[in-house]
Every structure is written in C-alpha cells, then in structure tokens.
Amino acid sequence: MRNFHELVEAVQKNCHIADANHARNMTMCTYLLEMREFFRWENELPLSQQPPRAEIGPWMIARESLWETLEEDDFAALPVNGRRIDPFESRAVNEALLPEGLVYGAGIGRYRKPHFFLGELKRKEEREGLTIYVTGCEYARDLSTLPAAYQDGAIFLRTDALKRALWEKVELWGQKKPEGAMKAALQCYGFERDPEAALERMTESESEAVILHEVGEARADKLLGPDWKKMIAGFTHRHAELLARSVRDNLADCLSTLPTLIENEAWCSLHYYMAELDGLRQVLFPRLTEAYKSWRDSGRIEAFQEAIDAGRQHWLDQAGMLLDIYRNDPKTAQSRVQELLKPNPCPLTL
C-alpha cells in the first residue's frame, strides 16, 4: 500500500486524540496498568520483559504532554487510496484495506469512548451470517484495547490485543497466586509447565470464547431491536449504562458463550470465564457463581446448564423491562434505570 505509513500515522493520531479525552477517566490502578502495557506494545518489548522503570516514567510524562496538545483536536480523516474517509466509516475504509491484507476498526465503546485500530488481517470467516475478521499484528491502537467487537454484521477479533490482555491477567494473578477460578484456568492451560506455550494455547481457546460472546451479542441484537442502541446512546451516567450493558452481556453469554463452551467441553475456557466474571455482571448473576462452585466440588455440570437455561429467559426478560422503561418515557429512562441499582439485592438479580 503506497501511503501505508501516512495511514498508520492518521489512525494513531486519532487514537491519541481519543486517549487525550478519555484515558484519565480510568481508575489510577487501571490507568497505570494500561500505560505500562501500551509502552510495551509501542516499544515492541516481549511480553515476558518488564518495561524498564527508568524509561517508563519519562515516557508517561511525554505522552500526557502530547495529549494536552491534542485534547481540542477533531478526529482526522483517513488517507485511503487517494481519498479522505471519515474515521468512523469503517466499512468504507475496509473496502479498500481488506484486499491489501489490512483491517481497520472504529467505534464508540463503553462510556462513549472512541476506539480505533489498524491491524494485519490473519483470516476471514463466516458464521451465522456474520463476517469475522481475525487480526494479528497491530500497527495503530488506542490505550485501552477491546479484544473483540460486534459492529454492523461483522465481528472483529484482535488476537494481539487479546494475547496481551491475557498475559496481563496472568501477571496480576502471579503476584499473590490466590485460589479460585483463575488458578484453575492457568493450571488447566499448563502455565506451571511452560508459560509461553500455555499462553499460545490460551489465546487460541479464548479467541473462540470471545467470538462466541460476540455471536451472542449479534443474537441479542436481533432479539432486542434498534431501540436498545438508542437507549444506550441516550445514557450519560455510568451507572445506568453499566447496568444495561451488564444485562445484555449476561444475555449474550447465556445465548451463545456458556452453552457452547459446555457443549465443546472447553473446560479451561469455562474456568477463565468465571475468573473474569466480576463487577455488576457477577453481582446480578449469583446463581452462576453457585453453579460453578457446585461443578468444581462435584464434577457434575447439570447445575451449570440449569443456571444458563434459566439465565437465557431471565436476562431477555430484564432487557425487555429496561426497554419498556425507555419506550414509555425516554427522558426519564436513565434516572429510572439508575433507581434499580438502589435496592440490595438489585431486583434484576438471578
């Protein structure tokens, strides 16, 4: 591609603009972890190599100074084959890039943060009418990577971002090595014997789990209709958005991820799923945690399957209830959804 470097610079600049306006909304702990990982990616350090402390501090200061110069900038159009394309028109950009072995992603994520990336196309496949783009090496990205996304009938799986996220989880667990689902997952993948080979196995297996979640998102999209996106877009407070997203995530996983992992006997992925089930998603679904404990204690999967079957209808009903609130009065929907979080336990809990 003739203007490849110019394209990379344009995408990366848009990533910097997004980070300039949103990165410091993270908690301090998350921010420092994300910055450390971004330093490792930008400097092409091996995952097993710790970023040099003497270098990362000055680098962070320089990056924050760069952000200050970009906070007021508009996102730049992308130079693609002699054209200038809006950075959010990812379909138009990919029409030109896919024949070149490249994939571009753009969208609005949680809490209205824009995300962009440019990567190498490893493979393309079809599933349930969805086109799945699997990427490898990434040439441009923002600070907080999304390993996968469902958008406009397509799924984007970023294996490099996923691998880095998995390694970060492994490193964090290794600091104290607590008992629980993460320990079970890492033992299942064989990290005690060969961490490098285990990470490759884990990335491959969790790539499928991530795709299954996005397939679930697509199924949920058909069930919930276009009003769901309108509702989410209208929420300006984090608690309302987080509740709605947690309900939909649980629905997607009961529709696709969890039943398929069990059907495929993907036990390592099932352990890892439970290790990553946290926050409001976990609070809303205590029955699943109880079912996991039952499976670990007895080896019987029936309680897990029953929880998933119950969850499939329950989360669809709860999502429908949130939509009813929105459709009845879009202006008051946000405050009414937030009110659902006040009782303990939340009335949406299963």
N, C-alpha and C positions, 0 to 999 in steps of 0.2 A: 504494500500500500504506500503510495507516494508521499502522502502527508501524515504518516503514522505518528511521528514524534509530535507534530503540531496537534493532532487529535488527542494524544495522551496528555499533553500539557493543558489543553482546554478542559478535558474531563477532570484532571486533578485539580485545576483551579476551582472548578465548581464544587469539588469535594471539600476544598479548603474553605470556600465561602459557607457551605453548609455547616462545617465544623465550627467556623468562627461564630456562628449564630446559635449553635445548639450544644456544642461539646461540653461547655461548662455548666450545663443544666444537670449533668450526672452527679451522683454522689462522689465525694472525693476519692473513696476507695476504688470505685469503678473507673473514674477518670484516670487515675494513676496506672491501673492495670491496662486500660485501653491504650494509653500513651506509650507504655513500655512495649506492648505488642506492635503498635504502629512503628515505633523506632526499629524494632527487629525486622519488620517487613520492609520498610523503606531502605534499610541498610543491608538487606539480603543476608541477615545472620541466620545460621542454622537454628532450628527450634531448640536444640539442646544447649545452645550457647546463651548464657545470660548477658543482657545488654550491659556494657561497661558503665559503672556508676559515674565515672569521671566524665563520660561523654553525654549521658542521657539528660543530666541536669541542664547544661548549656543548650542542648538541642530543644528541650521543652521551652526554655525561655525564648529562644529564637522562633519557635513555632507559634507561641502565643503572641509574639510581636507581629508575626506575619498575619495572624488572624485579625489583629487590631486594624491593619491596613485594608482588610477585605470585608469587614462587617457590613458596610453600606453598599457593597457592590451588588449588581444584578448578576444572575447566572448567565454565563456566556453561551452563545450559540456554538454548535459544534461544526468544525470544518470537515465535511464528508464529500469526497469526490467532486470538489469544486462548488459545493452547496454549503449554505449555513443553515443548520437544522436546530430547532428548539430543543434544548437538552432533555425535556420531558417527553418528546416524541420518540420514545424508544423503538417503536415498531418501524418508523421510517428510517431511523439510524441503522437498525439491524438488517433491513432490506439491503442496505449497501455493504454492511460489515460481514454478514454471515458467509458470503462467498469468499471472503478474504480470511476465513478461519478465526473471526473475532466475534465476541458477544458484548453487547452494551446493555446495562440495566439502569433504570432511573425510576424513582417513585417516591411517594410520601409514606414514611413509616410511622411508628408509634410517636405520639405527642407532636405530630406534624413535622417531624424532622425529615428533610430531603435526603435521599441516599442515591449515590451514583457509583458505578464501577465499570471498568473495561477489562475484559479478560480473553484468554485463549479458549476457543471452542474445542473441547475434547470429543464430544459426541452429541448427537441429537436423536431423540427417540419420541415415540408417540405412545400415549396411554390414556384410555378413556376419553379420546378426542382431544387430549391436551398435548401440546408440544413441550417437550422437556429439553432444555439446553443445559448441558453439563460443562462447566468451565474448569480450566486448570490454572495456569499461571495468571496472575492479575497484574496489569500494567498501571492501573489507577484505581483508587478506592478511598472511601472516607474513613473516619476514625473508628466508628462502631459498625462493624460489618454485620450484615444479615446473611447467614449461610444459604438461605433459600427464600424465594418469594414466589407467590402466585399472582399473575397480573395478565388480564386480557386474554385468557385462554392459554397462557403459557406458564411454565414453571422454570425458574432459573435456579439451578443448583451450583453453588460456588464451592468446589471441593477444597481449594486452597484456604478459603476463609473458614470452612468447616474444620479442616485439619488443625488450623491454628487455634480455633476456639476449643477443640477437644484437648489439645496439648495444654492450653491454659488451665482447663479444668483438672487435668492430671497433675500439673504443677501445684495447684492450690490444694488438692487433696493430699499431696505428698508432704505438705508442711506439718500436718498433725496426724494424718492417716486415721481418721475416725472410722468407726464401724458403720455399716449401713449399706445402702444400695450402691453407692459409688465404689466402695471397696469390692462388692460382689461383681460389679461390672468390670472393673480393672482386672480382677482375678480371672474372670471368665475370658477376657481377651488375652491374657497371658503376659501382662506387664511385668510381673515378677521375673519372668524368664528372659524376655527380650523386648524392652520398651519400644525400640524402633519398629520391629516387625509387628508388635501389638498395635502400635498407632496406625500402621497401614491397614491392618485388619479392621480396626475400629472405624477408621474413616470410610472404608468401603461399606461396612454394615450400617453405619449411621447415615451414610448418604441415602441408602434405601429408606431408612426410617424417616428422614427429612422429606424425601419425595412423597412418602405415604401421608405425611401430615399435610403437605400442600395439595395432594389429591383430595384429602378430606376437606380442605378449605374450598376447593372447587365444588365438591358435593354440597357443602353448606351454602355456598353462594347460590346454587340453584334452588335450594330449599327456602332461603331467606329472602331472595329477590333484591332488587336495586335499592329499596328503602334502607337496607342495612348500611350501605356505604354512605348514604345521605345522613343517616343518624350519626355515625361515627364522625363524619366530617363536620357536623354541627357542634360536637362536644369540644369545649375549650378548657374544661377542667380535667385533670388527670384521673381523678377517682372514677368519674363516670366512664371515661374511655377505657380505663383498665378493667372495670367490671364487665363491660360489653365484650372486650377482646378476650377476657378470660373465659366467659361463657362460650364464645364461638370457638376458641381453641379447644376446650373440652369436648364440644360437639364434634369438631373435625377429627379429633383423636378417637372418639367412640365410633365414628362413621368409618374410619379408614385405618389409622395408625395401629391402634391396640389390637383390634381383631385380626389384622393381617400379621402382625408380629407373632401372635399366638398361633395362628394357622401355620406360619412358616417355621415355628419353633425357634424363633430368633431370641433365645433367652438372654444373651448378652445385651442385646438392644433393649429388651424389656427391663433389665436391671438399670440400664443407663437412663431409660425414660423415667423411671421412678426417682432416680438420683436427681434428675433435672426438674421434676415436678415440684415447684416451690411457689412461694408467694400466694397470691389470691387464687390461682388455679388449684393449688393444693388445699387451701382453706375451704374452697367451695366443694371439693370432692373427697371428703374424708373416707367415704366408702371404698374408694380405690386404694387408698393407703392401707386400710384394714385388709382388703383383699390381697394386696401384695404381701403383707405380713403372714397371712394365712398360707399363701403359696410357699413362702420361704420356710415356714415352720413344718408344713405337712407334705409339700411337693404336689399337692392337688391344685389344679388350675381352675376348677369349677367356680370358686368364689370370684375369681378374676373375671371370668366370662360373664357371670351374672351381673357383676358391677358394670361392665361395659354395656351389656344389653340394656340394663336399667338406665344408664347414662345416656344412651343414644336418644331415647324418647324424652328423658328429663331435660337435657340441655336444649333439645329442639323446642320443648315447651317454654323453657325460660327465655330463650332467644325470641320466641314469638311474643312472650309477655313484654319484653323490652320494646319490641317493635310496636306493639299496641299502645304503649305509653307514648312513643314518638308520634305515631299516626294520629292519636287523639289530640295532641297539642305539642307540636314541635318546639314551641317557645319555652315550655316548662319541662320538657322531657329531661334535660340534663339534671336539673335540681331534683326531680322525682327519682331518677335513676340513682343519684348520689344518696338519697334518703334510704335506699335499700341496703346500704352498707352499714347503717347505724345499729340495727338490732344485732345482737350476738346470741346465737349464730345468725348469719345472713339468711333470709327466707329462701334464697335460691339454692341453698346447700343441699347436697345429696350425700 
